[in-house]
Amino acid sequence: MNMVKERVDMGMMEAVQMLPPAPVVLVAVGDKAGKERNVLTVGMFNLFSAKPPIIGIAVLTSRHSYKLLEECPDFTINIPGEDMLEQVIKCASSSGKSVDKFKEYGLTPVPGKRVGSPKIAEALISLEIKKTETFEKGDHTWFLGEIKHTDIVPEYDIEEALLFWDGKFRLPGKVIREI
């Protein structure tokens, strides 16, 4: 099982420049009390602006987290490493309606410094996002927001960040699982 990772604060644009290409991300959303919170795996992620730093994620309206993302003013984007592969897959293949993904899959919620939604302690990088707008494109709704705080593990290496494209989970240079 993966471990909670020590973190240091980092400048917002520095963190954006350290994001891997085609990352798979774990989005955490919910209230500070943890009464209603969820983690979802997202593959549609994009940088929309550098000044101010605006990040967006796309979510199907049929997902349980869609309602939480609509209701909450913020969310966090967490970049998993290879050691989190099973959790990424489990979060993608189960619904927050029936399971507390934090508890069930060994993810540690950490309070955000600038947002109410939790971060995931085991992640390599966490971005705290204050929602600014939403819009629909095709079968997804995009949730855009401004980065309000970032933190990163001190020993971060971009080659450890989990990627996903063409139906395969990868690290830069090698495929680690095909689905």
C-alpha positions in Angstrom: 0.0 0.0 0.0 1.2 3.5 -0.7 2.2 6.0 2.0 1.2 9.5 3.0 3.8 11.7 1.4 5.5 14.8 3.0 4.7 18.0 1.0 6.1 21.5 0.4 4.3 24.5 -1.0 5.1 25.5 -4.5 4.3 28.4 -6.8 1.2 27.9 -8.9 2.9 28.2 -12.3 5.9 26.2 -11.2 3.5 23.3 -10.3 1.7 23.6 -13.6 5.0 23.3 -15.5 5.8 20.1 -13.5 2.5 18.4 -14.5 3.0 15.4 -16.8 1.6 15.3 -20.3 -1.7 13.3 -20.5 -2.0 12.9 -16.8 -4.7 10.8 -15.2 -5.9 12.7 -12.1 -7.8 12.0 -8.9 -10.3 14.8 -8.3 -11.5 15.2 -4.7 -14.6 17.2 -3.9 -16.7 17.7 -0.9 -17.2 19.6 2.3 -14.7 20.2 5.1 -16.7 18.0 7.5 -16.3 15.1 5.2 -20.1 14.4 5.3 -20.4 14.3 1.6 -17.2 13.9 -0.3 -15.9 11.8 -3.2 -12.9 10.9 -5.3 -13.2 10.4 -9.0 -10.7 9.4 -11.7 -10.5 12.0 -14.5 -8.7 11.6 -17.8 -10.0 14.9 -19.4 -7.9 17.6 -17.9 -6.5 20.8 -19.4 -4.7 24.0 -18.6 -6.9 26.9 -19.9 -4.9 29.9 -18.8 -1.5 30.8 -17.3 -2.4 34.2 -16.0 -4.4 33.6 -13.9 -3.7 29.9 -13.7 -7.0 28.2 -14.8 -7.4 24.4 -14.9 -10.3 22.4 -16.1 -11.7 18.9 -15.8 -14.5 17.3 -17.7 -17.0 15.0 -16.1 -20.0 13.1 -17.4 -23.3 14.3 -16.0 -24.3 10.7 -15.0 -21.4 10.5 -12.5 -22.2 10.7 -8.8 -19.5 13.4 -8.4 -21.1 15.6 -11.0 -23.7 16.7 -8.3 -21.0 17.4 -5.8 -19.0 19.4 -8.3 -22.0 21.4 -9.2 -22.8 22.2 -5.5 -19.2 22.8 -4.1 -17.3 26.0 -4.8 -14.0 24.1 -5.2 -12.2 20.8 -5.8 -8.7 19.5 -5.8 -6.7 17.8 -8.5 -4.3 15.2 -7.3 -1.6 13.7 -9.5 -1.1 10.0 -8.6 2.1 8.0 -9.0 2.5 4.4 -10.2 2.1 3.2 -6.6 -1.5 4.5 -6.7 -2.5 2.6 -9.9 -5.0 0.2 -8.2 -6.6 3.1 -6.4 -7.0 5.1 -9.6 -8.6 2.1 -11.3 -10.9 1.4 -8.3 -12.0 5.0 -8.1 -12.8 4.9 -11.8 -14.8 1.7 -11.6 -16.9 2.3 -8.5 -19.5 4.9 -7.5 -19.3 7.2 -4.5 -23.0 6.5 -4.0 -22.2 3.1 -2.6 -18.7 3.4 -1.2 -16.5 6.0 0.7 -13.6 5.8 -1.7 -11.2 7.4 0.8 -11.8 4.7 3.4 -12.4 1.8 1.1 -9.3 2.4 -1.1 -6.8 3.7 1.5 -6.7 7.3 0.5 -6.0 9.9 3.2 -8.0 13.1 3.0 -6.0 16.2 3.9 -7.7 19.6 4.5 -7.0 22.1 1.8 -5.2 25.3 2.7 -7.3 27.5 0.5 -10.4 25.4 -0.3 -12.9 23.3 1.5 -12.5 20.1 -0.6 -9.9 17.6 0.7 -6.6 16.8 -1.0 -5.2 13.3 -1.2 -2.1 12.8 1.0 -0.7 10.0 -1.1 -0.6 12.0 -4.3 2.6 13.5 -5.8 1.1 16.9 -6.5 -2.1 18.5 -5.2 -3.7 21.6 -6.8 -6.5 23.4 -4.9 -9.0 24.8 -7.3 -11.6 27.5 -6.7 -14.4 26.9 -9.3 -14.9 29.9 -11.7 -17.2 28.5 -14.4 -18.8 25.4 -16.0 -19.9 24.7 -19.5 -21.1 21.7 -21.5 -19.3 20.3 -24.5 -20.8 17.1 -26.0 -21.4 14.5 -23.3 -19.2 16.2 -20.7 -19.4 19.2 -18.4 -16.2 21.2 -18.0 -15.5 22.6 -14.5 -12.9 25.3 -14.7 -11.3 27.0 -11.8 -8.4 29.1 -10.6 -5.5 27.4 -8.8 -5.4 28.8 -5.3 -2.7 26.7 -3.8 -0.4 23.9 -4.8 1.9 21.5 -2.9 4.2 18.8 -4.1 6.4 16.0 -2.6 10.0 17.3 -2.2 11.5 14.4 -4.1 9.0 14.7 -7.1 10.2 13.3 -10.4 7.9 13.8 -13.4 8.8 10.2 -14.5 6.8 8.9 -11.5 3.5 10.5 -12.5 0.8 8.2 -13.8 -0.3 8.9 -17.4 -3.2 7.5 -19.4 -3.8 7.6 -23.1 -4.9 5.1 -25.8 -6.5 2.9 -23.2 -3.1 2.3 -21.4 -1.8 3.5 -18.1 1.8 4.6 -18.5 4.8 6.2 -17.0 6.9 8.3 -19.3 8.6 5.6 -21.5 6.8 2.5 -20.4 3.3 1.0 -20.3 2.5 -0.4 -16.9 -1.0 -1.8 -17.6 -3.3 -2.0 -20.6 -7.1 -2.1 -20.2 
